[in-house]
Amino acid sequence: MTLAIVALLLQSPASDARQVALSAIQIVTEVDAGKLKGDLVRLAWPPDGKQFYLQTIERDGRGNVKQTRHYVVSVASRDVKSVEAEPEWAARYWTWKSGQASPAAAAFKIDVSSRQETKRATAAPTGGALAKGGAVDPAAGTTLQDVASAADATQVQNIYSLKIKGETIGEWINEPVLPGVNFAWAPAPSALLIFAKREGGPLTVLDQAGRKQELAGAKVALLPAWSNDGTKLAWLERKDKKKYDLKIAEITAR
């Protein structure tokens, strides 16, 4: 076997999620969400590896985005600086990172579904509320105010779910879905997906055969992101309510 073939085999991507591991974990810098304002929704790798891109959003009362802010993180200086717009490289990166299907396998695809559920915050009034003719009878123990309060407490929830290989990787309730905010495709030729809970949790890697595993080294991770060459992973590790460590690790095979 020639040295060229050996090198190719060593660089070939893992196809079994159970063989993937994180190693050489490093902290790039601390990210203070309180200073950045808004919710963190994007983390992108640069092609040259010299800086990361972060995006935050603020929503209105209906859940719609009313303000978007952009930041870059220098790997060398560890500074987090505000910029006017999303860099072009970050937009290109996000297109494949947050797509519905794997860049390496079109059939390895996320299914999107929606449903409605009625949520009642309090029990409905049960007294002898209605007298003859359907009128509310205060003497029966229930008033118009009680009925109105019960109606206010009943809410129809629109729930949007992202599922793949029988695994629910995220749900959004009464708000628009943000693709890629809690998952990341590996770049081709690796047919792998990594995801975490939206509020933070262990990183789970999934392959197109449905095999999966939680990766040791990340406990409360958000915004997972593969490097452009598929050899590294970045994420935000929650430290407290507002502060995170931006971490990177090498992707290795067991």
ROLUM-456166 format. One line per 8 residues: their letters; for each residue x, y, z of N, C-alpha, C. Coordinates in nm, 4 decimals, decimal comma. Example, Ala and Ser with C-alpha at 12.3 -4.5 7.8 and 13.67 -1.06 7.14 Angstrom:
residues 2
as = 1,3190/-0,5690/0,7800/1,2300/-0,4500/0,7800/1,3200/-0,3300/0,7800 | 1,2850/-0,2250/0,7080/1,3670/-0,1060/0,7140/1,2900/0,0030/0,7870 $
***
This chain:
residues 254
mtlaival = 0,0838/-0,1189/0,0000/0,0000/0,0000/0,0000/0,0882/0,1251/0,0000 | 0,0609/0,2179/-0,0916/0,1437/0,3369/-0,1016/0,1131/0,4343/0,0101 | 0,2088/0,5263/0,0358/0,1879/0,6290/0,1376/0,0689/0,7172/0,1046 | 0,0445/0,7418/-0,0237/-0,0688/0,8264/-0,0638/-0,2016/0,7622/-0,0246 | -0,2115/0,6297/-0,0440/-0,3354/0,5598/-0,0082/-0,3539/0,5587/0,1426 | -0,2477/0,5367/0,2177/-0,2553/0,5384/0,3641/-0,3041/0,6746/0,4125 | -0,2490/0,7816/0,3571/-0,2882/0,9164/0,3972/-0,4360/0,9405/0,3679 | -0,4822/0,8908/0,2526/-0,6225/0,9085/0,2166/-0,7142/0,8372/0,3146 $
llqspasd = -0,6761/0,7165/0,3546/-0,7575/0,6417/0,4503/-0,7628/0,7109/0,5860 | -0,6511/0,7672/0,6283/-0,6470/0,8346/0,7579/-0,7337/0,9598/0,7584 | -0,7478/1,0252/0,6422/-0,8242/1,1482/0,6340/-0,9711/1,1249/0,6018 | -1,0096/1,0013/0,5693/-1,1479/0,9744/0,5304/-1,2409/0,9971/0,6487 | -1,3582/1,0567/0,6244/-1,4492/1,0907/0,7331/-1,5147/0,9672/0,7931 | -1,5470/0,9754/0,9192/-1,6173/0,8661/0,9846/-1,7597/0,8596/0,9311 | -1,8078/0,7393/0,9013/-1,9450/0,7221/0,8549/-2,0335/0,6667/0,9654 | -1,9730/0,6235/1,0750/-2,0445/0,5680/1,1891/-2,0344/0,6678/1,3040 $
arqvalsa = -2,1483/0,7207/1,3468/-2,1494/0,8219/1,4529/-2,0881/0,7704/1,5819 | -2,0902/0,6393/1,6014/-2,0374/0,5813/1,7253/-1,8851/0,5867/1,7309 | -1,8223/0,6175/1,6168/-1,6758/0,6230/1,6119/-1,6220/0,7649/1,6313 | -1,7101/0,8646/1,6360/-1,6673/1,0045/1,6440/-1,6351/1,0419/1,7882 | -1,5306/1,1215/1,8049/-1,4918/1,1689/1,9385/-1,4362/1,3107/1,9285 | -1,4429/1,3826/2,0413/-1,3834/1,5154/2,0521/-1,2512/1,5038/2,1265 | -1,1502/1,5756/2,0801/-1,0215/1,5741/2,1490/-0,9577/1,7117/2,1411 | -0,8572/1,7341/2,2239/-0,7831/1,8609/2,2260/-0,8771/1,9809/2,2368 $
iqivtevd = -0,9686/1,9757/2,3342/-1,0659/2,0843/2,3515/-0,9965/2,2095/2,4043 | -1,0251/2,3232/2,3419/-0,9661/2,4504/2,3811/-1,0740/2,5562/2,3983 | -1,0486/2,6519/2,4868/-1,1367/2,7674/2,5029/-1,0784/2,8833/2,4224 | -1,1565/2,9356/2,3280/-1,1115/3,0487/2,2474/-1,1260/3,1779/2,3260 | -1,2446/3,2003/2,3834/-1,2696/3,3199/2,4625/-1,4011/3,3047/2,5369 | -1,4286/3,3972/2,6273/-1,5577/3,4017/2,6960/-1,6502/3,4953/2,6205 | -1,7750/3,4540/2,6065/-1,8764/3,5356/2,5402/-1,9805/3,5757/2,6438 | -1,9976/3,7062/2,6631/-2,0946/3,7594/2,7588/-2,2179/3,8040/2,6811 $
agklkgdl = -2,3238/3,7245/2,6850/-2,4457/3,7556/2,6103/-2,5131/3,8812/2,6622 | -2,4897/3,9150/2,7873/-2,5473/4,0368/2,8428/-2,4942/4,1612/2,7738 | -2,3688/4,1571/2,7317/-2,3086/4,2701/2,6619/-2,3456/4,2723/2,5135 | -2,3708/4,1556/2,4561/-2,4016/4,1492/2,3143/-2,5457/4,1895/2,2834 | -2,6363/4,1703/2,3770/-2,7792/4,2015/2,3631/-2,8489/4,1023/2,2695 | -2,9614/4,0531/2,3174/-3,0408/3,9601/2,2380/-3,0018/3,8155/2,2606 | -3,0674/3,7270/2,1865/-3,0432/3,5830/2,1957/-2,9396/3,5408/2,0924 | -2,8454/3,4576/2,1341/-2,7441/3,4050/2,0426/-2,8083/3,3026/1,9497 $
vrlawppd = -2,7926/3,3225/1,8177/-2,8588/3,2326/1,7220/-2,7655/3,1787/1,6132 | -2,6449/3,2353/1,5976/-2,5546/3,1851/1,4938/-2,4098/3,1859/1,5410 | -2,3402/3,0789/1,5043/-2,1960/3,0683/1,5223/-2,1409/3,0084/1,3940 | -2,0496/3,0809/1,3281/-1,9982/3,0357/1,1989/-1,8461/3,0330/1,1983 | -1,7905/2,9297/1,1306/-1,6461/2,9141/1,1149/-1,5983/2,9925/0,9938 | -1,4856/3,0606/1,0027/-1,4281/3,1283/0,8858/-1,3440/3,0303/0,8036 | -1,3289/3,0535/0,6729/-1,2450/2,9647/0,5918/-1,0993/2,9634/0,6374 | -1,0504/3,0791/0,6863/-0,9087/3,0864/0,7262/-0,8856/3,0525/0,8728 $
gkqfylqt = -0,9918/3,0312/0,9487/-0,9783/2,9935/1,0886/-0,9325/3,1056/1,1818 | -0,9341/3,2305/1,1349/-0,8805/3,3402/1,2158/-0,9851/3,4118/1,2997 | -1,1124/3,3989/1,2626/-1,2165/3,4636/1,3420/-1,3483/3,3884/1,3260 | -1,4330/3,4005/1,4271/-1,5657/3,3414/1,4226/-1,6690/3,4522/1,4062 | -1,7851/3,4128/1,3588/-1,8967/3,5071/1,3470/-2,0062/3,4667/1,4446 | -2,0601/3,5654/1,5176/-2,1721/3,5445/1,6090/-2,2864/3,6369/1,5702 | -2,4084/3,5868/1,5828/-2,5261/3,6698/1,5551/-2,6240/3,6601/1,6715 | -2,6829/3,7736/1,7072/-2,7878/3,7753/1,8088/-2,9128/3,8397/1,7491 $
ierdgrgn = -3,0288/3,8050/1,8048/-3,1540/3,8659/1,7605/-3,2369/3,9060/1,8816 | -3,3220/4,0042/1,8617/-3,4246/4,0410/1,9588/-3,5593/4,0238/1,8921 | -3,6568/3,9742/1,9656/-3,7901/3,9483/1,9112/-3,8935/4,0427/1,9705 | -4,0048/4,0604/1,8960/-4,1167/4,1367/1,9496/-4,2098/4,0421/2,0249 | -4,3233/4,0936/2,0703/-4,4156/4,0128/2,1498/-4,4741/3,8950/2,0761 | -4,4710/3,8969/1,9416/-4,5253/3,7872/1,8620/-4,4187/3,6870/1,8209 | -4,2957/3,7117/1,8641/-4,1878/3,6205/1,8308/-4,1144/3,6535/1,7028 | -4,1540/3,7617/1,6360/-4,0869/3,8017/1,5127/-3,9574/3,8768/1,5437 $
vkqtrhyv = -3,8579/3,8598/1,4577/-3,7289/3,9253/1,4786/-3,7417/4,0746/1,4495 | -3,7046/4,1561/1,5479/-3,7114/4,3012/1,5294/-3,5735/4,3664/1,5219 | -3,4697/4,2946/1,5688/-3,3342/4,3501/1,5660/-3,2325/4,2380/1,5524 | -3,1388/4,2542/1,4599/-3,0310/4,1572/1,4401/-2,8977/4,2274/1,4600 | -2,8076/4,1653/1,5351/-2,6756/4,2242/1,5592/-2,5672/4,1241/1,5180 | -2,4532/4,1770/1,4761/-2,3457/4,0955/1,4207/-2,2146/4,1216/1,4949 | -2,1385/4,0124/1,5173/-2,0122/4,0227/1,5899/-1,9100/3,9281/1,5280 | -1,7837/3,9643/1,5390/-1,6765/3,8732/1,5013/-1,5852/3,8533/1,6218 $
vsvasrdv = -1,5340/3,7323/1,6350/-1,4464/3,6958/1,7458/-1,3092/3,6638/1,6893 | -1,2084/3,7390/1,7278/-1,0718/3,7149/1,6821/-1,0101/3,6016/1,7627 | -0,9581/3,5014/1,6931/-0,8928/3,3896/1,7608/-0,7619/3,4354/1,8246 | -0,6902/3,5268/1,7572/-0,5601/3,5726/1,8071/-0,5738/3,6618/1,9295 | -0,6612/3,7635/1,9215/-0,6732/3,8601/2,0314/-0,7799/3,8222/2,1333 | -0,8692/3,7282/2,0957/-0,9799/3,6839/2,1807/-1,0853/3,7922/2,2010 | -1,0811/3,8990/2,1202/-1,1765/4,0085/2,1316/-1,3059/3,9763/2,0584 | -1,4168/4,0278/2,1114/-1,5470/4,0176/2,0465/-1,5860/4,1578/2,0016 $
ksveaepe = -1,5962/4,1797/1,8707/-1,6203/4,3128/1,8172/-1,7489/4,3163/1,7349 | -1,8221/4,4271/1,7483/-1,9445/4,4463/1,6710/-1,9096/4,4872/1,5278 | -1,9858/4,4337/1,4292/-1,9703/4,4720/1,2891/-2,1081/4,5074/1,2343 | -2,1087/4,5786/1,1219/-2,2348/4,6295/1,0682/-2,3212/4,5220/1,0041 | -2,2600/4,4224/0,9458/-2,3381/4,3210/0,8735/-2,2705/4,1852/0,8815 | -2,3440/4,0824/0,8476/-2,2904/3,9466/0,8428/-2,1890/3,9363/0,7295 | -2,0682/3,8874/0,7567/-1,9690/3,8713/0,6493/-2,0188/3,7737/0,5426 | -1,9742/3,7929/0,4187/-2,0181/3,7063/0,3099/-1,9816/3,5605/0,3353 $
waarywtw = -1,8622/3,5381/0,3927/-1,8202/3,4005/0,4171/-1,9120/3,3322/0,5185 | -1,9636/3,4106/0,6164/-2,0523/3,3536/0,7177/-2,1871/3,3158/0,6569 | -2,2361/3,3981/0,5647/-2,3630/3,3672/0,4976/-2,3500/3,2413/0,4127 | -2,2379/3,2280/0,3405/-2,2158/3,1077/0,2597/-2,2065/2,9843/0,3486 | -2,1341/2,9984/0,4600/-2,1188/2,8880/0,5546/-2,2554/2,8441/0,6071 | -2,3376/2,9406/0,6450/-2,4667/2,9081/0,7067/-2,5599/2,8366/0,6103 | -2,5445/2,8623/0,4813/-2,6309/2,7998/0,3817/-2,6209/2,6483/0,3848 | -2,4981/2,5937/0,3884/-2,4865/2,4474/0,3916/-2,4933/2,3927/0,5339 $
ksgqaspa = -2,4470/2,4698/0,6299/-2,4468/2,4232/0,7689/-2,5881/2,4018/0,8214 | -2,6834/2,4856/0,7784/-2,8195/2,4815/0,8340/-2,9228/2,4315/0,7346 | -2,8779/2,3686/0,6251/-2,9713/2,3209/0,5240/-3,0605/2,2094/0,5743 | -3,1613/2,1748/0,4936/-3,2524/2,0675/0,5334/-3,1914/1,9302/0,5119 | -3,0955/1,9210/0,4189/-3,0329/1,7914/0,3894/-2,8817/1,8004/0,4034 | -2,8204/1,6857/0,4266/-2,6751/1,6776/0,4383/-2,6089/1,7197/0,3076 | -2,5016/1,7993/0,3140/-2,4274/1,8340/0,1929/-2,3675/1,7115/0,1244 | -2,3537/1,6010/0,1990/-2,2917/1,4805/0,1442/-2,3916/1,3760/0,0976 $
aaafkidv = -2,5190/1,3873/0,1409/-2,6175/1,2838/0,1076/-2,7569/1,3462/0,1071 | -2,8125/1,3684/-0,0110/-2,9411/1,4381/-0,0233/-3,0553/1,3656/0,0471 | -3,0455/1,2326/0,0584/-3,1524/1,1550/0,1224/-3,1474/1,1635/0,2749 | -3,0338/1,2066/0,3278/-3,0190/1,2240/0,4734/-3,0752/1,3627/0,5042 | -3,2038/1,3667/0,5392/-3,2786/1,4917/0,5375/-3,3645/1,5092/0,6618 | -3,3775/1,6336/0,7054/-3,4607/1,6684/0,8211/-3,6056/1,6846/0,7759 | -3,6971/1,6209/0,8488/-3,8407/1,6352/0,8223/-3,8977/1,7458/0,9106 | -3,9804/1,8298/0,8504/-4,0427/1,9406/0,9231/-4,1916/1,9120/0,9359 $
ssrqetkr = -4,2451/1,9200/1,0568/-4,3880/1,8968/1,0787/-4,4439/2,0026/1,1726 | -4,5756/2,0160/1,1710/-4,6405/2,1127/1,2600/-4,7680/2,0518/1,3171 | -4,8048/2,0989/1,4330/-4,9282/2,0541/1,4963/-4,9781/2,1649/1,5888 | -5,1028/2,1529/1,6284/-5,1610/2,2475/1,7227/-5,2031/2,1746/1,8494 | -5,1785/2,2385/1,9626/-5,2210/2,1844/2,0911/-5,2889/2,2955/2,1703 | -5,3935/2,2590/2,2419/-5,4622/2,3550/2,3273/-5,4105/2,3408/2,4691 | -5,3593/2,4482/2,5207/-5,3041/2,4468/2,6549/-5,3923/2,5294/2,7468 | -5,4336/2,4688/2,8571/-5,5173/2,5380/2,9539/-5,4344/2,5625/3,0801 $
ataaptgg = -5,4144/2,6883/3,1116/-5,3312/2,7225/3,2264/-5,4024/2,6960/3,3574 | -5,5343/2,7128/3,3607/-5,6127/2,6896/3,4820/-5,7346/2,6074/3,4467 | -5,7956/2,5494/3,5468/-5,9151/2,4701/3,5227/-6,0308/2,5602/3,4834 | -6,1154/2,5129/3,3929/-6,2330/2,5896/3,3523/-6,3320/2,5946/3,4671 | -6,4157/2,7006/3,4750/-6,5147/2,7093/3,5820/-6,6142/2,5950/3,5723 | -6,6479/2,5366/3,6850/-6,7338/2,4176/3,6827/-6,8604/2,4339/3,7645 | -6,8826/2,5478/3,8266/-7,0033/2,5676/3,9064/-7,1271/2,5668/3,8192 | -7,2464/2,5789/3,8783/-7,3702/2,5826/3,8015/-7,3796/2,7157/3,7302 $
alakggav = -7,2933/2,7358/3,6308/-7,2766/2,8671/3,5710/-7,3952/2,9092/3,4867 | -7,4565/2,8149/3,4159/-7,5592/2,8519/3,3206/-7,6986/2,8262/3,3751 | -7,7807/2,9306/3,3720/-7,9208/2,9163/3,4124/-8,0032/2,8880/3,2872 | -8,1339/2,8940/3,2987/-8,2189/2,8688/3,1839/-8,1895/2,9690/3,0737 | -8,1902/2,9212/2,9503/-8,1639/3,0107/2,8382/-8,0177/3,0335/2,8127 | -7,9291/2,9703/2,8918/-7,7865/2,9830/2,8692/-7,7242/3,1027/2,9369 | -7,7973/3,1774/3,0177/-7,7409/3,2947/3,0853/-7,6562/3,2509/3,2027 | -7,5560/3,3343/3,2345/-7,4709/3,3042/3,3486/-7,5446/3,3427/3,4755 $
dpaagttl = -7,5475/3,2536/3,5719/-7,6173/3,2751/3,6980/-7,5155/3,2965/3,8093 | -7,4897/3,4229/3,8507/-7,3918/3,4497/3,9567/-7,4219/3,3724/4,0834 | -7,5497/3,3472/4,1095/-7,5854/3,2772/4,2331/-7,5399/3,1323/4,2296 | -7,5131/3,0817/4,1100/-7,4731/2,9419/4,0984/-7,3253/2,9223/4,1279 | -7,2536/3,0308/4,1524/-7,1140/3,0177/4,1921/-7,0143/3,0535/4,0851 | -7,0569/3,0876/3,9632/-6,9660/3,1249/3,8561/-7,0154/3,2532/3,7910 | -6,9274/3,3460/3,7638/-6,9652/3,4745/3,7071/-6,9088/3,4889/3,5665 | -6,9529/3,5953/3,4990/-6,8998/3,6255/3,3671/-6,7486/3,6456/3,3720 $
qdvasaad = -6,7028/3,7045/3,4819/-6,5585/3,7252/3,4989/-6,4840/3,5926/3,5021 | -6,5426/3,4944/3,5690/-6,4790/3,3626/3,5759/-6,4667/3,3005/3,4370 | -6,5752/3,3115/3,3591/-6,5754/3,2533/3,2257/-6,4722/3,3228/3,1373 | -6,4668/3,4561/3,1453/-6,3715/3,5320/3,0649/-6,2288/3,4973/3,1024 | -6,2022/3,4814/3,2313/-6,0680/3,4469/3,2775/-6,0272/3,3100/3,2257 | -6,1226/3,2166/3,2268/-6,0920/3,0825/3,1777/-6,0611/3,0857/3,0291 | -6,1327/3,1674/2,9532/-6,1068/3,1786/2,8099/-5,9684/3,2355/2,7846 | -5,9291/3,3352/2,8653/-5,7974/3,3951/2,8499/-5,6872/3,2940/2,8798 $
atqvqniy = -5,7161/3,2004/2,9701/-5,6145/3,1044/3,0124/-5,5979/2,9893/2,9128 | -5,6887/2,9806/2,8144/-5,6811/2,8761/2,7141/-5,6077/2,9293/2,5914 | -5,5038/2,8612/2,5511/-5,4212/2,9085/2,4404/-5,3949/2,7959/2,3420 | -5,4105/2,8265/2,2143/-5,3772/2,7311/2,1097/-5,2309/2,7513/2,0731 | -5,1523/2,6463/2,0871/-5,0099/2,6532/2,0574/-4,9810/2,5915/1,9205 | -4,9071/2,6646/1,8391/-4,8580/2,6126/1,7125/-4,7171/2,5597/1,7349 | -4,6983/2,4308/1,7169/-4,5712/2,3655/1,7462/-4,5090/2,3143/1,6174 | -4,3855/2,3549/1,5924/-4,3122/2,3121/1,4736/-4,1969/2,2214/1,5183 $
slkikget = -4,1859/2,1053/1,4575/-4,0858/2,0066/1,4988/-3,9920/1,9723/1,3838 | -3,8649/1,9522/1,4195/-3,7654/1,9035/1,3254/-3,7272/1,7622/1,3687 | -3,7429/1,6662/1,2772/-3,7136/1,5270/1,3092/-3,6284/1,4649/1,1997 | -3,5440/1,3708/1,2406/-3,4625/1,2969/1,1453/-3,4292/1,1597/1,2034 | -3,4455/1,0573/1,1240/-3,4189/0,9195/1,1679/-3,4907/0,8860/1,2990 | -3,6157/0,9353/1,3125/-3,6941/0,9084/1,4323/-3,6558/0,9916/1,5529 | -3,5619/1,0837/1,5355/-3,5113/1,1658/1,6461/-3,5645/1,3080/1,6331 | -3,6295/1,3599/1,7388/-3,6715/1,4997/1,7396/-3,5525/1,5846/1,7820 $
igewinep = -3,5057/1,6692/1,6919/-3,3858/1,7479/1,7229/-3,4186/1,8913/1,7625 | -3,5464/1,9282/1,7578/-3,5822/2,0627/1,8013/-3,7300/2,0904/1,7827 | -3,7872/2,1715/1,8733/-3,9257/2,2144/1,8617/-3,9352/2,3642/1,8896 | -4,0231/2,4301/1,8151/-4,0476/2,5725/1,8314/-4,1961/2,5927/1,8575 | -4,2294/2,6652/1,9644/-4,3692/2,6867/2,0029/-4,4050/2,8334/1,9819 | -4,5016/2,8565/1,8928/-4,5504/2,9922/1,8626/-4,4390/3,0885/1,8240 | -4,3407/3,0395/1,7508/-4,2329/3,1244/1,7007/-4,1745/3,0619/1,5751 | -4,1171/3,1440/1,4882/-4,0593/3,0898/1,3648/-3,9415/2,9971/1,3939 $
vlpgvnfa = -3,9287/2,8932/1,3130/-3,8158/2,8014/1,3244/-3,6895/2,8712/1,2749 | -3,5791/2,8532/1,3479/-3,4500/2,9062/1,3068/-3,3605/2,7885/1,2676 | -3,3534/2,7543/1,1392/-3,2713/2,6405/1,0971/-3,1251/2,6589/1,1360 | -3,0669/2,5532/1,1907/-2,9250/2,5561/1,2242/-2,8924/2,6106/1,3611 | -2,9905/2,6634/1,4328/-2,9585/2,7243/1,5617/-2,9147/2,6199/1,6638 | -2,9637/2,4969/1,6508/-2,9247/2,3932/1,7465/-2,8682/2,2683/1,6787 | -2,8440/2,2759/1,5474/-2,7851/2,1618/1,4776/-2,6871/2,2108/1,3716 | -2,6029/2,1184/1,3261/-2,5068/2,1520/1,2208/-2,4746/2,0273/1,1400 $
wapapsal = -2,4839/2,0404/1,0080/-2,4363/1,9346/0,9207/-2,2851/1,9400/0,9121 | -2,2246/1,8238/0,8996/-2,0829/1,8188/0,8669/-2,0681/1,8488/0,7181 | -1,9584/1,9084/0,6769/-1,9382/1,9337/0,5337/-1,9136/1,8028/0,4598 | -1,9428/1,8032/0,3300/-1,9129/1,6849/0,2480/-1,7619/1,6603/0,2507 | -1,7194/1,5335/0,2523/-1,7997/1,4129/0,2253/-1,8537/1,3436/0,3501 | -1,8507/1,4057/0,4657/-1,9016/1,3422/0,5885/-2,0534/1,3539/0,5950 | -2,1235/1,2432/0,6028/-2,2691/1,2437/0,6172/-2,3033/1,2293/0,7649 | -2,2832/1,3369/0,8390/-2,3069/1,3379/0,9828/-2,3822/1,4649/1,0225 $
lifakreg = -2,4612/1,4539/1,1275/-2,5331/1,5679/1,1840/-2,5043/1,5734/1,3324 | -2,4829/1,6945/1,3848/-2,4640/1,7105/1,5288/-2,5690/1,8074/1,5802 | -2,6241/1,7792/1,6988/-2,7294/1,8655/1,7517/-2,7256/1,8669/1,9040 | -2,7929/1,9659/1,9608/-2,8066/1,9794/2,1065/-2,9434/2,0380/2,1356 | -2,9863/2,0324/2,2586/-3,1121/2,0952/2,2964/-3,1012/2,2466/2,2755 | -3,2126/2,3100/2,2458/-3,2098/2,4533/2,2183/-3,1616/2,5343/2,3386 | -3,1949/2,4893/2,4571/-3,1527/2,5610/2,5780/-3,0142/2,5183/2,6248 | -2,9533/2,4253/2,5536/-2,8209/2,3768/2,5899/-2,8255/2,2353/2,6438 $
gpltvldq = -2,7265/2,1561/2,6065/-2,7209/2,0180/2,6539/-2,6048/1,9458/2,5892 | -2,5957/1,8150/2,6093/-2,4873/1,7380/2,5471/-2,4958/1,7447/2,3946 | -2,3826/1,7327/2,3292/-2,3785/1,7261/2,1839/-2,4009/1,5808/2,1404 | -2,4940/1,5611/2,0491/-2,5230/1,4281/1,9974/-2,4925/1,4253/1,8485 | -2,4180/1,3249/1,8042/-2,3869/1,3098/1,6626/-2,4680/1,1938/1,6073 | -2,5203/1,2116/1,4851/-2,6106/1,1158/1,4223/-2,5635/1,0903/1,2793 | -2,5686/0,9642/1,2354/-2,5303/0,9340/1,0972/-2,6529/0,8913/1,0167 | -2,6343/0,8691/0,8865/-2,7486/0,8415/0,7995/-2,8075/0,7027/0,8194 $
agrkqela = -2,7405/0,6169/0,8959/-2,7975/0,4868/0,9307/-2,8795/0,4944/1,0595 | -2,8851/0,6144/1,1218/-2,9608/0,6321/1,2451/-2,8818/0,6030/1,3711 | -2,7520/0,5720/1,3565/-2,6688/0,5485/1,4748/-2,6321/0,6825/1,5375 | -2,6229/0,6847/1,6699/-2,5949/0,8119/1,7367/-2,5167/0,7884/1,8654 | -2,4598/0,8968/1,9159/-2,3952/0,8928/2,0467/-2,3796/1,0357/2,0988 | -2,3777/1,0482/2,2317/-2,3442/1,1758/2,2953/-2,1927/1,1870/2,3034 | -2,1407/1,3035/2,2715/-1,9969/1,3237/2,2708/-1,9481/1,3733/2,4061 | -1,8519/1,3044/2,4621/-1,7932/1,3473/2,5888/-1,7151/1,4766/2,5672 $
gakvallp = -1,7235/1,5665/2,6647/-1,6483/1,6912/2,6560/-1,7347/1,8137/2,6404 | -1,8642/1,7953/2,6194/-1,9586/1,9073/2,6092/-2,0815/1,8728/2,6922 | -2,1125/1,9563/2,7909/-2,2232/1,9262/2,8814/-2,3447/2,0149/2,8569 | -2,3221/2,1465/2,8429/-2,4323/2,2403/2,8208/-2,3980/2,3222/2,6962 | -2,4017/2,2569/2,5825/-2,3549/2,3159/2,4571/-2,4685/2,3799/2,3790 | -2,4347/2,4894/2,3106/-2,5268/2,5566/2,2202/-2,4539/2,5884/2,0898 | -2,5314/2,6066/1,9820/-2,4799/2,6513/1,8529/-2,3616/2,5672/1,8027 | -2,3762/2,4370/1,7897/-2,2650/2,3561/1,7367/-2,2352/2,3948/1,5920 $
awsndgtk = -2,1066/2,3909/1,5552/-2,0664/2,4312/1,4201/-1,9412/2,3555/1,3787 | -1,9477/2,2842/1,2631/-1,8316/2,2154/1,2090/-1,7418/2,3162/1,1390 | -1,6127/2,2878/1,1364/-1,5215/2,3676/1,0544/-1,5453/2,3337/0,9070 | -1,4995/2,4206/0,8183/-1,5220/2,4012/0,6749/-1,4602/2,2720/0,6216 | -1,3519/2,2267/0,6836/-1,2881/2,1035/0,6364/-1,3343/1,9797/0,7135 | -1,4233/1,9977/0,8099/-1,4791/1,8845/0,8831/-1,3893/1,8225/0,9877 | -1,2768/1,8873/1,0190/-1,1822/1,8289/1,1145/-1,2003/1,8806/1,2565 | -1,2805/1,9871/1,2729/-1,2974/2,0463/1,4056/-1,4437/2,0821/1,4297 $
lawlerkd = -1,4738/2,1059/1,5571/-1,6085/2,1457/1,5958/-1,5979/2,2632/1,6923 | -1,6886/2,3594/1,6787/-1,6969/2,4721/1,7711/-1,8357/2,4746/1,8336 | -1,8450/2,5282/1,9535/-1,9749/2,5446/2,0189/-1,9593/2,6432/2,1343 | -2,0730/2,6885/2,1864/-2,0740/2,7712/2,3061/-2,1129/2,6832/2,4237 | -2,0313/2,6836/2,5274/-2,0580/2,6063/2,6497/-2,1077/2,7021/2,7565 | -2,2324/2,6815/2,8033/-2,2924/2,7712/2,9011/-2,2207/2,7620/3,0361 | -2,1858/2,8796/3,0913/-2,1235/2,8869/3,2232/-2,2244/2,9316/3,3289 | -2,3070/3,0297/3,2948/-2,4160/3,0735/3,3802/-2,5243/3,1306/3,2899 $
kkkydlki = -2,6132/3,2119/3,3455/-2,7287/3,2591/3,2689/-2,6887/3,3389/3,1456 | -2,5806/3,4152/3,1532/-2,5427/3,5048/3,0443/-2,4063/3,4741/2,9826 | -2,3207/3,3993/3,0498/-2,1840/3,3821/3,0028/-2,1585/3,2420/2,9468 | -2,0779/3,2394/2,8402/-2,0459/3,1157/2,7703/-1,8967/3,1128/2,7379 | -1,8434/2,9934/2,7248/-1,7093/2,9757/2,6694/-1,7245/2,9313/2,5250 | -1,6563/3,0017/2,4344/-1,6484/2,9560/2,2961/-1,5380/2,8513/2,2898 | -1,5765/2,7267/2,2589/-1,4821/2,6157/2,2596/-1,4647/2,5578/2,1212 | -1,3463/2,5030/2,0961/-1,3212/2,4286/1,9737/-1,2557/2,2957/2,0122 $
aeitar = -1,2759/2,1950/1,9288/-1,2176/2,0625/1,9535/-1,1902/1,9950/1,8201 | -1,0954/1,9063/1,8200/-1,0664/1,8281/1,7014/-1,1636/1,7094/1,6935 | -1,2050/1,6767/1,5718/-1,2888/1,5605/1,5476/-1,1977/1,4415/1,5162 | -1,2064/1,3401/1,5964/-1,1233/1,2212/1,5754/-1,2105/1,0964/1,5719 | -1,1554/0,9889/1,5225/-1,2243/0,8613/1,5183/-1,1688/0,7701/1,6276 | -1,2548/0,6960/1,6925/-1,2112/0,6066/1,7996/-1,1319/0,4887/1,7440 $
***
